[in-house]
């Protein structure tokens, strides 16, 4: 704890008490925000884990089937079959607010592939493994996009959590103790000054009383002398 370099006056103490009250209230609000951010972050992390597992499973199946399809089909036949895609995905990015943090929201639409036909080739000259690979890649698209959205959200929330934690620690361990120590110092100084003033007044009172007594004695002596 370090005491602030201020003049030990009542006005300064009143100002510091106001700042301490504001800092204490701000600390509570930031602590509540930090708790809510952590709650939101843990929910997103759990959702992130689920989406990752779903996407990895779909991609694993897709790559396995695609490797088999490459072994069955020639490179030229495979390239010709996949030359013109039947389906595409458009992504629109908007934002939503989570505890004062703007996080992305991906709104995607699949275009083409009407009636569930996503294959850009005829069935006569391709293998069933290629069909399975195409279906698995298509199934992985949604969890991949949701995973990207979730990971970006988690990253932004983690950054905000770190910033909020630093502010909470600064208030809790630096600012509030400094205000308290300074107010304590000013209080002690004011009490010390008050005691010094009281002692000084008592000395002045004694001096006045002694002078009054001395004056009275002189007056009485002068009266008897007459």
C-alpha positions in Angstrom: 0.0 0.0 0.0 1.2 3.5 -0.9 -0.1 6.7 0.6 -1.2 9.4 -1.9 0.8 12.6 -1.8 -2.0 15.0 -0.7 -2.4 17.8 1.8 -3.9 16.5 5.1 -7.0 18.7 5.1 -10.7 18.0 5.7 -11.6 19.1 2.2 -9.0 16.6 0.8 -10.4 13.9 3.0 -13.9 14.5 1.9 -12.8 14.3 -1.8 -10.9 11.1 -1.1 -13.9 9.5 0.6 -16.0 10.3 -2.4 -13.4 8.7 -4.7 -13.2 5.7 -2.4 -16.9 5.3 -2.5 -16.9 5.5 -6.3 -14.0 3.0 -6.6 -15.7 0.6 -4.2 -18.9 0.7 -6.2 -17.0 0.4 -9.5 -15.1 -2.6 -8.1 -18.4 -4.4 -7.2 -19.8 -3.7 -10.7 -16.6 -4.9 -12.4 -16.6 -8.0 -10.2 -20.2 -8.8 -11.2 -19.3 -8.3 -14.8 -16.3 -10.5 -14.5 -18.4 -13.3 -13.0 -21.0 -13.0 -15.8 -18.3 -13.0 -18.4 -16.8 -16.1 -17.0 -20.2 -17.8 -17.0 -20.8 -16.9 -20.6 -17.2 -17.9 -21.6 -17.6 -21.4 -20.0 -20.9 -21.9 -21.9 -19.2 -20.9 -25.2 -16.2 -23.2 -24.4 -18.5 -26.2 -23.9 -20.4 -25.4 -27.2 -17.0 -24.9 -28.9 -16.0 -28.4 -27.8 -19.2 -30.0 -29.1 -18.9 -28.2 -32.5 -15.2 -29.1 -32.8 -16.0 -32.8 -32.2 -18.9 -32.7 -34.7 -16.8 -31.0 -37.4 -13.7 -33.2 -36.9 -15.9 -36.3 -37.1 -17.5 -35.1 -40.4 -14.2 -34.1 -41.9 -12.5 -37.4 -40.8 -15.2 -39.3 -42.6 -15.0 -37.0 -45.6 -11.2 -37.4 -46.0 -11.4 -41.1 -45.6 -14.0 -41.5 -48.3 -12.1 -39.0 -50.5 -8.9 -40.9 -50.2 -10.7 -44.1 -51.3 -12.3 -42.2 -54.2 -8.9 -40.9 -55.3 -7.6 -44.5 -55.3 -10.5 -45.7 -57.4 -10.7 -42.8 -59.8 -8.0 -41.3 -62.0 -6.8 -37.8 -61.2 -8.2 -36.5 -64.4 -11.6 -38.0 -63.8 -11.7 -36.7 -60.2 -10.7 -33.2 -61.3 -13.3 -33.2 -64.0 -16.0 -34.4 -61.6 -15.2 -31.6 -59.1 -14.5 -28.8 -61.6 -17.8 -27.0 -61.4 -19.4 -27.0 -57.9 -23.1 -27.6 -57.6 -23.5 -25.8 -54.3 -22.0 -22.7 -52.7 -22.3 -21.0 -49.3 -22.7 -17.3 -48.7 -21.9 -15.9 -45.2 -23.3 -12.6 -43.8 -21.6 -11.4 -40.6 -23.5 -9.3 -38.1 -22.7 -8.6 -34.4 -24.4 -9.1 -31.1 -23.5 -7.7 -27.7 -22.5 -9.9 -24.8 -21.6 -7.9 -21.6 -20.4 -4.9 -23.7 -18.5 -7.1 -26.1 -19.4 -7.1 -29.7 -19.1 -10.7 -31.0 -19.7 -12.0 -34.5 -22.8 -13.8 -35.7 -22.5 -15.8 -38.9 -25.7 -16.1 -41.0 -25.0 -18.4 -43.9 -27.1 -19.7 -46.7 -26.5 -22.6 -49.0 -27.1 -21.7 -52.6 -27.6 -24.3 -55.4 -28.0 -28.0 -54.9 -31.8 -27.9 -55.2 -33.8 -31.0 -54.2 -30.8 -32.2 -52.1 -28.7 -32.7 -55.2 -25.2 -31.4 -54.1 -23.2 -33.5 -56.5 -21.5 -31.6 -59.4 -21.2 -34.7 -61.5 -23.2 -37.5 -62.9 -23.3 -40.8 -61.0 -22.4 -43.1 -63.9 -18.6 -42.5 -63.9 -17.9 -41.9 -60.2 -17.7 -44.0 -57.1 -19.9 -44.2 -54.0 -17.0 -43.2 -51.8 -16.9 -39.8 -53.7 -20.6 -39.4 -53.0 -20.0 -40.1 -49.3 -17.1 -37.7 -49.2 -19.2 -34.9 -50.8 -22.0 -35.5 -48.3 -19.6 -35.5 -45.3 -18.0 -32.2 -46.5 -21.5 -30.7 -46.9 -22.4 -31.9 -43.4 -19.2 -30.4 -41.9 -19.9 -26.9 -43.4 -22.4 -25.8 -40.7 -20.4 -27.0 -37.6 -17.2 -25.5 -39.1 -18.9 -22.1 -39.5 -20.5 -22.3 -36.1 -17.1 -23.3 -34.7 -15.4 -20.3 -36.3 -18.1 -18.1 -34.8 -17.8 -19.7 -31.4 -14.0 -19.5 -31.3 -14.0 -15.8 -32.3 -16.5 -15.1 -29.6 -14.5 -17.1 -27.0 -11.3 -15.1 -28.1 -13.1 -11.7 -27.7 -14.6 -12.7 -24.4 -11.2 -13.9 -23.1 -9.6 -10.6 -24.0 -12.4 -8.7 -22.2 -12.1 -11.0 -19.2 -8.4 -10.3 -19.0 -9.0 -6.5 -19.2 -11.7 -6.7 -16.6 -9.6 -8.8 -14.3 -6.8 -6.3 -14.5 -9.1 -3.5 -13.6 -10.6 -5.4 -10.7 -7.1 -6.2 -9.4 -6.0 -2.6 -9.8 -9.0 -1.4 -7.8 -8.8 -4.1 -5.2 -5.0 -4.2 -4.6 -3.9 -0.6 -5.5 -6.5 2.2 -5.7 -8.8 1.2 -2.9 -6.0 0.4 -0.4 -4.3 3.7 -1.3 -7.4 5.7 -0.7 -8.0 3.9 2.6 -4.4 4.4 3.7 -4.5 8.1 2.7 -7.8 8.7 4.5 -6.4 7.0 7.6 -3.2 9.2 7.4 -5.3 12.4 7.0 -7.6 11.4 9.9 -4.6 10.8 12.1 -3.1 14.1 11.1 -6.3 16.0 11.7 -6.6 14.4 15.2 -3.0 15.2 15.9 -3.6 18.9 14.8 -6.7 19.0 17.0 -4.8 17.7 20.0 -2.1 20.2 19.3 -4.7 23.0 19.1 -6.3 21.9 22.3 -3.0 21.9 24.1 -2.1 25.3 22.7 -5.5 26.7 23.8 -5.0 25.3 27.3 -1.5 26.9 27.5 -2.9 30.2 26.3 -5.7 29.9 28.9 -3.2 29.2 31.6 -1.1 32.2 30.5 -4.2 34.4 30.5 -5.2 33.1 33.9 -1.7 33.6 35.3 -1.6 37.2 33.9 -5.0 37.9 35.4 -3.9 36.7 38.8 -0.7 38.6 38.6 -2.6 41.8 37.6 -5.0 41.3 40.5 -2.1 40.9 42.9 -0.5 44.1 41.7 -3.8 45.9 42.0 -4.2 44.6 45.6 -0.6 45.5 46.5 -1.1 49.0 45.1 -4.4 49.3 47.1 -2.7 48.3 50.4 0.2 50.6 49.7 -2.1 53.5 49.6 
